[in-house]
Amino acid sequence: MSDFVEKTGNCLCRAVRISAKTPNTNVGACHCGMCRKWGGGPFMTVDCGADVSFEGEESISVFDSSEWAERGFCKKCGSHLFYRLKQYKQYFIPAGLFDDDDSFIFDHQVFIDKKPSFYSFSNKTSDMTEEEFFAKYAPTQE
């Protein structure tokens, strides 16, 4: 359960500052091929909802990674800044960008059926397959 306390953070070069007004305290890992290609491993992320603001927006570049999601990164240092669901304007921010991460709890993994065998987490987590993820989160066609 999250207390939704505002969290702030920045990219590696500090050109971009992030403020998430109501971030969840739960951290999840995404093992999909895109996330692993993007960062070289699982994407450790915090669901920050839609109430996220950025300083240094001129340093942000956005890549449309699918019809329903986009990924942001710092143009100067390359830090990954967010994964955003376009339809819901929902931001997933890398946990490591936040200044204070002591309250985070690693509790879920998605695309668990796509996780390569060469790594494993010891935490007990709630796991979701690719099929389960798309059934729950894919945008509805209207």
Buried (B, 14 or more C-beta within 10 A) or exposed (E): EEEBEEBBBBBBBBBBBBBBBBBBBBBBBBBBEBBBEBBEEBBBBBBBBEBBEBBBEEBBEEEEBEEBBBBBBBBBBEBBBBBBBEEEEBBBBBBBBBEEBEEBEBBBBBBBBBBEEEEEEEEEBEBBEBEBBEEEBEEEEE
